């Protein structure tokens, strides 16, 4: 397995972990851990897609990373305000 394949597998595994934990009601979509898993999983998968020059997934995972980052910032701001 190449480095990019290993990296992509890690990223996708993190995303799937967040998804399954949410479906099992172990993590809520508003939780910090769920948001972090989505952010890091998407970022890793995006980079792996870039390494293999598969740009449809670079776009998909890049957008996922951006929106996860926005959600993370909102969550951290809300927590800092006591909400």
C-alpha positions as CSV (number, residue, x, y, z in Angstrom):
1,X,0.0,0.0,0.0
2,X,1.4,3.4,-0.9
3,X,1.7,6.4,1.4
4,X,-1.2,8.2,-0.3
5,X,-3.4,5.0,-0.1
6,X,-2.6,4.6,3.6
7,X,-3.3,8.3,4.3
8,X,-6.6,8.2,2.4
9,X,-7.6,5.0,4.3
10,X,-6.9,6.8,7.6
11,X,-8.9,9.9,6.6
12,X,-11.9,7.9,5.4
13,X,-11.8,5.6,8.5
14,X,-12.0,8.7,10.7
15,X,-14.9,10.0,8.7
16,X,-16.7,6.6,8.9
17,X,-16.0,6.4,12.6
18,X,-17.7,9.8,13.1
19,X,-20.6,8.7,11.0
20,X,-21.2,5.3,12.7
21,X,-20.8,6.9,16.2
22,X,-23.5,9.4,15.2
23,X,-25.8,6.8,13.9
24,X,-25.5,4.8,17.1
25,X,-26.3,8.0,19.1
26,X,-22.9,7.9,20.8
27,X,-21.9,11.2,19.3
28,X,-24.2,14.1,18.6
29,X,-23.5,16.3,15.5
30,X,-23.1,19.3,17.8
31,X,-20.3,17.6,19.9
32,X,-16.7,18.7,19.7
33,X,-15.4,15.2,19.1
34,X,-17.8,14.7,16.1
35,X,-16.7,18.0,14.6
36,X,-13.0,17.3,15.1
37,X,-13.3,13.8,13.6
38,X,-15.1,15.3,10.5
39,X,-12.5,18.1,10.2
40,X,-9.4,15.9,10.5
41,X,-10.8,13.0,8.5
42,X,-11.9,15.2,5.6
43,X,-8.6,17.2,5.7
44,X,-6.5,13.9,5.6
45,X,-8.7,12.4,2.8
46,X,-8.5,15.7,0.9
47,X,-4.7,15.7,1.0
48,X,-4.5,12.0,0.0
49,X,-6.8,12.8,-3.0
50,X,-4.5,15.6,-3.9
51,X,-1.5,13.3,-3.7
52,X,-3.0,11.0,-6.3
53,X,-4.4,13.9,-8.4
54,X,-8.0,12.8,-8.0
55,X,-9.5,16.3,-8.1
56,X,-13.3,15.4,-7.8
57,X,-12.5,14.1,-4.3
58,X,-10.1,17.0,-3.6
59,X,-13.1,19.3,-4.2
60,X,-15.5,17.1,-2.1
61,X,-13.2,16.6,0.8
62,X,-12.0,20.2,0.6
63,X,-15.5,21.5,0.9
64,X,-16.1,19.1,3.7
65,X,-13.0,20.3,5.5
66,X,-14.0,24.0,5.1
67,X,-17.5,23.4,6.4
68,X,-16.2,21.3,9.3
69,X,-13.8,24.0,10.2
70,X,-16.6,26.6,10.2
71,X,-18.6,24.3,12.4
72,X,-15.6,23.9,14.7
73,X,-15.1,27.6,15.0
74,X,-18.8,28.2,15.8
75,X,-18.8,25.4,18.4
76,X,-15.7,26.8,20.1
77,X,-17.0,30.3,20.1
78,X,-20.3,29.1,21.6
79,X,-18.5,27.1,24.2
80,X,-16.3,30.1,25.1
81,X,-19.4,32.2,25.6
82,X,-20.8,29.7,27.9
83,X,-23.5,28.3,25.5
